[in-house]
Amino acid sequence: MRVAIGADHAGVMIKDDIIGVIEDLGMEVIDLGCNCKDSVDYPDYAIPVAEHVASGKADRGILICGTGIGMSITANKVEGIRCALVHDLFSAKATRQHNDSNVLAMGERIIGPGLAKEIAKVWLETEYEGGRHAKRVGKITAYETN
């Protein structure tokens, strides 16, 4: 699996931790920045990650900013993206099983690196269940493409 990852200045510390999780799972990392603590604009990182996923250059994406809110709003503007803002393990698992989320957003100012790594691992390892959920996800896709 190829995982695109991006963060703004408020998420760069956790981004580095999550890269280690992705590599430990034997997955390929596509690091789209940022790699600094200077103030940057989150859309400049959310859009490339989302576009990598939407185009198939990456199978999934992970975004980190201060709260995760700006990243998730931005990523969800890209057609084909189902970005979930997650700060707990239950939601990380459920959004993969039920919503087939393809981008994960988290907030470094909300959670610490330990929980962020656990969330990323659960999210990356959980498969989409399909079944009764497929009809619902299909309605989202149909609306988005009309």
C-alpha positions in Angstrom: 0.0 0.0 0.0 1.2 3.5 -0.8 0.3 6.2 1.8 0.6 9.9 1.0 1.2 12.0 4.1 1.2 15.7 4.7 1.2 18.2 7.5 1.4 21.9 8.1 3.7 23.4 10.7 1.3 22.5 13.6 1.4 18.8 12.6 4.9 18.1 11.5 6.1 16.4 14.7 3.3 13.8 14.6 3.8 13.4 10.9 7.3 12.1 11.5 6.1 9.6 14.1 3.4 8.3 11.7 5.9 7.9 8.9 7.6 5.3 11.2 4.2 3.5 11.7 3.6 3.3 7.9 7.1 2.0 7.3 6.8 -0.5 10.2 3.7 -1.9 8.5 5.7 -2.5 5.3 3.9 0.3 3.4 5.4 2.9 1.1 5.4 6.5 2.3 4.9 9.4 0.0 5.9 12.4 2.1 4.4 15.6 0.7 5.7 17.9 3.4 5.9 20.2 5.2 9.2 19.6 6.9 9.4 22.8 8.9 7.9 24.6 11.9 7.6 27.9 10.1 4.0 28.9 9.5 2.5 27.5 6.3 -1.0 27.2 4.8 -2.6 23.8 5.3 -4.4 23.7 1.9 -0.9 23.6 0.3 -0.5 20.2 1.9 -4.0 18.8 2.1 -4.7 19.3 -1.6 -1.6 17.4 -2.9 -2.3 14.5 -0.5 -5.9 14.3 -1.5 -5.1 14.5 -5.2 -2.5 11.7 -4.9 -5.3 9.5 -3.4 -7.9 10.6 -5.9 -5.6 9.9 -8.8 -4.4 6.5 -7.6 -0.8 7.7 -7.0 -1.5 6.7 -3.4 -3.9 4.2 -1.9 -4.6 6.3 1.2 -3.6 9.6 2.7 -2.9 11.0 6.2 -3.1 14.6 7.1 -2.1 16.4 10.3 -2.5 20.0 11.4 -3.3 21.7 14.7 -6.8 20.4 14.9 -7.3 18.3 11.8 -10.3 20.4 10.9 -8.8 22.6 8.1 -7.1 19.6 6.6 -10.3 17.5 6.5 -12.4 20.3 5.1 -9.8 20.9 2.3 -9.3 17.3 1.5 -13.0 16.7 1.2 -13.2 19.3 -1.6 -11.3 16.9 -3.9 -13.6 14.6 -5.9 -13.3 11.0 -4.7 -12.0 11.8 -1.2 -13.7 10.6 1.9 -11.6 12.2 4.6 -12.4 11.5 8.2 -11.3 13.6 11.1 -10.5 11.1 13.9 -9.2 11.5 17.4 -10.1 8.1 18.9 -9.5 4.4 18.0 -13.2 3.5 17.7 -13.8 6.1 15.0 -10.6 5.2 13.2 -11.8 1.6 12.8 -15.5 2.5 12.1 -14.7 5.0 9.4 -12.7 2.4 7.5 -15.3 -0.4 8.0 -18.4 1.7 7.3 -17.4 4.8 5.3 -14.4 3.4 3.3 -12.5 6.6 4.2 -9.4 7.0 2.1 -7.9 10.0 3.9 -7.4 10.3 7.7 -7.0 13.7 9.4 -5.8 14.3 12.9 -4.9 17.3 15.1 -1.6 17.4 16.8 -2.9 20.0 19.3 -5.7 17.6 20.2 -3.9 14.3 20.6 -0.4 13.2 21.4 2.0 11.2 19.3 1.2 7.9 21.1 -2.5 8.0 20.3 -1.9 9.4 16.9 0.3 6.4 16.0 -2.3 3.9 17.4 -5.0 5.7 15.3 -2.9 5.6 12.2 -2.1 1.9 12.7 -5.8 0.9 13.3 -7.0 3.0 10.3 -4.3 1.6 8.0 -5.0 -2.1 9.0 -8.8 -1.9 8.9 -10.6 -3.1 5.8 -13.8 -1.7 4.4 -16.7 -4.0 5.1 -18.8 -3.2 2.1 -22.2 -4.9 2.3 -24.9 -2.7 3.6 -22.4 0.2 3.8 -21.7 0.1 0.0 -25.1 1.5 -0.8 -24.5 4.5 1.4 -21.0 5.2 0.2 -22.4 4.8 -3.4 -24.9 7.6 -2.7 -22.0 9.9 -1.7 -20.1 9.1 -4.9 -23.2 9.5 -7.0 -23.9 12.9 -5.6 -20.3 14.0 -5.9 -20.0 13.0 -9.6 -23.3 14.7 -10.7 
